[in-house]
Amino acid sequence: MSNFSALYQNQPIGLSLPQTDLSLLPAQFSKKLWVSPAEFIVLTAALTVAEWALRLSTAWRPSLPAPSRRGPKPVYGDSSMIVMAFVQVAWQLSYEEVIDYFRSHSALAQAAGLPAGRSISVSQYWERRRALGFLPFWWFFVLMVGQLMRLGVIYGTDVILDGTTLHAWFHHDPEADWSFPKPWKGSVWGYKVHTVLCRWSQLPMMFLVTPANRQELVVAIPLLTLMVLCFGFTIRLVRADAGYFTTPIMAFIRCVLGASFVIDYNLRRQGKRFLATLFFIDQWRFHLRPRAIIERHFAWAKRYFGLESARWAGLVAAYQQTALVYSVMLGVALVAHRYQRPDLAGSRSRVLALKTIS
C-alpha cells in the first residue's frame, strides 16, 4: 500500500459525519414502498445532514452571501431551503408546486424545519437557494454518501470513472461550452458531469461539473483525490474507458493510490500490425464488462431522476442540480436498504410515493 492510501485510510480529512439513525426497519415485502415526502426526509435524516452541510460550508467559506431581499428577515434557516430543494428534485416539482405542497402539508413543513404557520414565497425561495451557491449542496451529497458508507452499502474499493454531457437549457449560457463531437454523437452545448461510481452498489460517490469541452482526463485525478480525502477509501481497482488511458492517470492510480486499473485501450493505436488473439479479446471483454454499469447509471439519472430536466443556467445551478439528483439517488437507496429491500435501491418509482403528488 502506498504512503498516500496508508495515511488516509479510515481517517477522512475535513469530514465529520453526523450521528444519524441508520437502524434497519421492519422488512416490507410489498411490491412498492411508496414513502411520503415527510417520511423520506425523516428516513434519510435530510434536515440533520443539511445542517451539517451548512456548517462544513461555513468552515470552508466563512461568509455565505446574503440574498438581496426587502422586508423583515424570515425566521426559517437555509437548511430548510436545502431540504425543500431535496424534495423538489425527488418528486420533480416546479418552484410553485413545491411551495404549495409545503404550505398544504404541515407535517412535511415540520420535518423540513419550517416553523408552524409560516410560509415562503416562490421568489424568496428561489433567491435564497441561489444565494447558497454550490458548496452546501455538494456537502449534502457527500454526507449522504457517508451515511451509506456507514450502513455498509458503499465500499469504495472497486470504482468506475466516466463523464456525461448535459444539455444547457439556454443558448446564451455564458458558462456552457460545446463538447467535442464523436463519430456516433454530435457536439453538445452544455456541461459535463464527471462521476466516480461504486461498482457493487452502482451509486455515485463523487462528482465534479465542468463545461462540456473539458476532457475527462483533466478531472480524473482531482476526483479520486477528493474521494480518498473525504472518505478514506482504500481503492483497489479503477475502471475507465479509453479516454483515461494516459500516463499521468495510470501513474497516479498505480504509484499514489497503490491500486490496479482496467482502462480500455484502442487497438488501432498500434495500427494493423497489432493482431489481437481470440483469447485476448475474450479476457479483455470480460474485465471491461462491469464498466457498462456507469452508462446505465447516467441513463437512469437522466430519464428517471431528472438530471437533465431542470431549467437553469450557470455552473452553480448545474452543481446544485447534479448534487440534488445524486442525493436523491442515494436517498432512495438508503430508504430501500433500511426497509431491507436492496432490490429497490435503484427504483425511484417503487420507493417514492409518486401518486401522492398531484
N, C-alpha and C positions, 0 to 999 in steps of 0.2 A: 504494500500500500504506500502511496506517495505521502510526502510530508503534508501536502495540502489537504488531502482527504483525512489523514490522521489527526490533523489539527482541529478540523471542524466536525469530526464525527460525533453525532449526538450532542453537539454544542452549538445550537443556532446563534448567529450573531445578530443582535438588534431585534430579535423576535421573542416576544413574551406572550405565550398563548393564554387566553382567558380560560378560567376554570368553568366549563360548561357541562351540563348534564348530557352525557352520551350513553346512558344506560339503555339496554335493549328493552323494547316494549313488547307486550304480548303479541305473539305472531298473528298476523292477519292472513287468512287463507282465501279471502275473497279475490275475485278476478281483478278488481281495481281498489286502490287505497282511497283515492279521492279525498285528500285532506283540504280543508278550507284555508283561505289566506291567513286567518288568525292562528290556526294550528301549524301552518307552515312556518310562521315567524317564531312560534314557541319551540317547535321541534328542532329548528336549525339554530336557535339562540341568536337570531339575527340582530336583535337590539343590543345584546351584550357584545357581540362581535363588532357592530357598528361603533359602539362607544370606544372599544379598544382600538379600532382602526383610526378614529379621530385622535386618540392620544398619541399613537405612533406617528401620525401625520404631523401633529403639532410638534413632536420632538424633532422630526426631520425638517419641518418648515415652521418655525415658531409662530409666525403671524399669518393666519389664513385671511385672505382679503374679504372684507365685509361687503355684501351685495348692496348696491345703491337702491335705497327704498325711502319712502316718506311715511310719516306717521309713527306711532309708538312701536317699539321693538316687540316682536312676538315672543310668546313665552315658551314655545317649543324649540328643541335643540336641533342641531344639524344631524345628530344620529337618527332622528326620526325621518329626516329627509332621505337618508340612505336606505332606511327600511322601506319607505314608501316607494322609492325607485326600485328596490329589490322586488316588491310585489308587482309593481307596474310592468317590469320586464318579464316576470314569471308568468303573468296572465296576459301579457301583450296588450295592455290597455293604453289608451291615449291619455294625455295630461288631464283632460276634462273628466274622463271616465274614472281615473284613479282617485281624483279629488272627490267626486260624487260618491264613490264607493266607500271611501273612508268616512265621509260625513254621515252616511246612512247606516254604518255598522260600528256601534260604539265599542264592541269587544275587539274589533280589529284595530280601531284607533288606540285603545288602551294597550294592546300588545305592541304597537309601534311606538309607544311612549308619548302619544299626543294627549294633552290634557282634556278632561271631560268638558263637553260643551263648547270647545274651541275648534275652529276650522282655519284653513289656509286657502287663499285664492290660487287660481291656476298660475297667474303671472308671478306671484310671490314664490310659489313652489319652484317654478322654472328658474327664477333668478337665484334662489338660494342653492339649488342643485348645481347650477352652472358655476356659481362662485366658489363652490367647494374644490373645483379643479379635479384632477385625476387621482391624486395621491390617496385620499381616503377610500375611494372605490377600489384602487389597486390593493391596498392593505386589507380591505374587506375580503377580497378574493383570496389573498394569501392566508388569512386567518381561517377561511373556510377550508382551504387545503389542509391547514394544521389540524382541524377537527377530524377530518377523515384520516389523517395520518395517525392521530391518537386512537381512533377507532380501529385501526389495523386494516383499512381498506386500500390506502395508497402506500406503496412500498418505496418507490423511487430508485430501485436497483436496475431495472430494465426500462429505458426511456426511448422515446421516438421524437425526432426533430423534424419539423416541417413548417411551412407557411402557406397561407391562403390569402387571396386578394378580396377586398370588399369594395363594391361599387360606391362611389361618392354620390350622395343624393343631389347636390348642387354642382352644376358645371363650373361655377365660378369659385369653388372652394380653394382658397389660396394655399392651403397646406397639403392638398392632394397632389398626385402626380400620376403620370402614365407608367404602367408596368411594361416590362419587356415582352413583346409578342412571342408566342410559341407556335410551332408548326400546327398544333391542334387547337390553339386558342389565341384569339386576337388580343390586342392590348386593352387594358382596363384602366379607367380613370378612377383613382380612389386610394385606398390604403392597403396595407398588408399586415396580417396578424401572424406573428412568429410564435409558435407554441411548442412547449415540451409536454409530451403526453406519457402517462404511465401505461405501460403495455398491458399489465394484468388487470387493472381496474378500468382502463380506457377512459381516464379522466384527466383533464388538464392540470398541470402542476405549476406552470409558469408561462408567462406570455409577455410580449412586447409588441407595440404597434409602431409602424413606420409608414412613410409614404410608399406607394406601390412600386416605385422604381428602386427601392433598396433591396439588394440581394440578401439571401438567407445567410450566406457565409459571414457577413458583417456582424450579424446579431447572434450567431450561434454561441460564441464564447461568452458574451455577457449573459445570455440566457442560462447556460449551465452554471456559471459562477453565481448568479443570483439564487438559483435553486439550492446550491450547496450551502451558501452563506445563510439563507433564511431557514432551511430545514435541517441541515447537517446530514443530508442523504449521502450514502456511500454508493455511488453509481458504479455498476459492474459492466453494463453494456449499453452502448448508444447506437441506435439505428437511424439511418437517414438516407436520402436519395442522392443521386449523382451530383447535385448542386453543392453538397458539402464535402466533396472529395477534393480537399485542399490540404497542403502540408501543415499550415498553422492549426487547423481544426484537429487533424489527426494527431499532431504532436501534443496539443493541449489535452486531448482525451487520454492519450496513452501515457504521457510523461507527467502531467499535472494532476489529473484525476485518478490515474492508475487504473483506468478502465479499458475494456476492449471496445471495438466498434465494428459494425456491419454497415458499410456505406456502399451504395450501388456504384458501379463503375461502368462507364461507357466503353464497350469493347472496340468501338470504332476509332478510339484514340490510337490504337495500335495499328490501324489500317487493316487491310485484307491479309497481312502476313500473320496475324494472330488467329489461330484456329482453336475454338472452344470445343472441347470434347463433350459428349453427352453426359458423362458423369459430372463434369464441372458445371454444366448448365443445370442439372438436377439439384446438385448441392447448393448452388447459388440461389435458385428459386426457393428452395426450402428455407434458407436463412433470411431471405428478403420478404417472405410472405407476411410475417407479422407487421411489416411497415405499412401495409394497407389499412391497418386499424385507424391511423390518423386521418386517412382520406374519408373514412366513414364518419369519423368524429366531426370533421368540417361540414360534411353533408348534413348530419343531424343538427349541428349548431345553426346552420343557415335555414334549414327547412322547418324544423320543429321548435327551435328556441329563439328564433328571430334575430340572428346575428346580423343580418343584412336588411332588416325591416324598418329600422329607425330612420327618421328624417332629421339628420343632424349634419353639422358642418364643423370642421376643425379637428385637430389631433386630440384635443382634450375630450371632446364629445366622443370620438372614436374609442379612446381609452375607457371612458365611462361605460359606454355600451358594451364593449368587449368584456370588461370586468364584471358587469352585472349579468351578462348572459352566461359566462363561465361560472359565476357564483350560483346562478340558478341551476345549472347542470350539477354542480357539487351539492347543492341543497336537495335536489331530487334524489340523488344517490344517497345522501345522508339519511333522509326520511325512509327510503326503502330499506336500508340496512338496519336502521333502528327498529323497524317493524319486522325484521327478519325475512325480508323479501328481496334478496340480492338480484333476483331475476328481473325486477322492475327498476333497477338502478339507472337505466338509460331511457326510461319511458316517461316522458312528461305527461302524456295523456292518461296514463294509468295511475299516476301518483297525485297529480293536482286535480282538484275538483273543478274542471273546466266548465261544467254546466251550471255552476252556481253564479257565474259572472255573466250578466246579460246587459 
